[in-house]
């Protein structure tokens, strides 16, 4: 299975996606890429000029995914930085744990055509499951 994501039909006014990967780490990375793609027209335009380490822990994988996505939204809003995953480790737990090194840069309106103002990831339809091909993560973004 190749890692990736696709936007799917979701609640009106929201943006839902399914992220997939052979491993939990790949699925979480694909979810972060979906969030970035919802935020800017060209996610590849985000350079790795700055790094940030994060460590998160939650009782289960769904809550960990929700917190991870909302951490990325918070970093964008509080620091005006766009990040993508450079390296990530995810353990199913319990408790579920994530350690990641993020790489990104400051929002530059000349280079980063903003697409949607993602306010938060929501619990609506939130799911992280093992499939015969690997892992699948479903989430909904409040835009």
Secondary structure, 3 states (H helix, E strand, C coil): CCCEEEEECCCCCEEEEEEEECCHHHHHHHHHHHHHHHHECCHHHCCCCEEEEEEEEECCHHHHHHHHHHHHHHHHHHHCEEEEEEEEEEECCCCEEEEEEEEEEECCCCCCCECCCCCEEEEEEEEEEEECCEEEEEEEEEC
